[in-house]
Amino acid sequence: MATSDIRLRIGTRGSPLALWQAREVRSRLLTANDWPEAAVELVVIKTTGDMIQDRALSQAGGKGLFTKELDAAMLAGDIDLAVHSAKDLPTFFPEGIAIVGYLPREDVRDALISPRARSLADLPQGAVVGTASLRRQALVKRLRPDIRTTLLRGNVETRLRKANEGEIDATLLALAGLKRLGLADRAAAVLDIDDFPPAVGQGAIAITARPHDEAAAAALAGVVCAATAVTLAAERAFLTVLDGSCRTPIAGHATVADGRVSFRGLLLREDGSEGYEAAREGAEADAASLGAEAARDILARAPNDILAPKDASAH
Ligand SMILES: NCc1[nH]cc(CCC(=O)O)c1CC(=O)O
């Protein structure tokens, strides 16, 4: 088909999970608009976050490590949409780029991956859990102060492999990513949301576009999920108000039912020794203010050095 038949170009990272997500958006766009295969094209773009493998991204400095290059391609007009894990998105975007919607959310819970334990409680005394997530590190230590954590990076497949090679006793991964990759059977256990609340945005796929791109908005009308947008409005407002450094463990989760939104957020110390929690419930239309209020409630109680750890390198 001639290139003039392409109606939308979707930018994506090249990891298997990112590609799955972008293909999912593409396939839903084709179905919703009754378009032929050639109408939507994927454009794979390498991001800074994909190239840093030797340290935690929280130490690599700067936000938007997974989005900067996709944003640049969009501003240059090389792509019309970009597909992201909502969890990896920064709180603010550059002028000219906006989140225009989300796919219906997948399971938000974390999964335990371990060749030798059926639950966190089951891990041997002093076990080593590999993770690159400060939230997972703090939550694990809150439940099991004897456990040691070590940095584990790489894409989902790499982390599964390392967990099963026995270098570490366990790791934690989002069940959503495992399900999308057809690997949900690798979960030794699915962790309870009350003990182990998810990251803001976990399980949600976000679509960004140029905010005034009418063609993109019209094409997405039959694809995006309003309920997911409500939950993300609460969760992202919570994160924005807390304005933690990227070295602050934060969990936040909203649900909607019958026009009401319930939100619960948690700020932790890195070693899990302290946690500050707030919950709010209200009308869907107030989702963002509920999340923001929960954050202000926590800020009023939490010591300052939790949000700006003393040992955090400046960036
Ligand atoms: N930071 C990497 C990342 N970003 C989104 C997911 C999983 C999929 C999702 O939450 O939608 C993952 C992997 C993981 O945390 O296990």
The ligand as an ORCA input file, in Angstrom:
! r2SCAN-3c Opt
* xyz 0 1
  N       9.224     -0.303     34.948
  C       9.056     -1.343     33.988
  C       7.644     -1.711     33.789
  N       6.748     -0.798     33.351
  C       5.515     -1.411     33.280
  C       5.683     -2.731     33.675
  C       4.633     -3.750     33.758
  C       3.351     -3.485     33.040
  C       2.437     -2.491     33.676
  O       2.566     -2.121     34.861
  O       1.509     -2.064     32.955
  C       7.029     -2.930     33.983
  C       7.673     -4.175     34.426
  C       7.375     -4.520     35.848
  O       7.320     -3.627     36.706
  O       7.180     -5.701     36.136
*
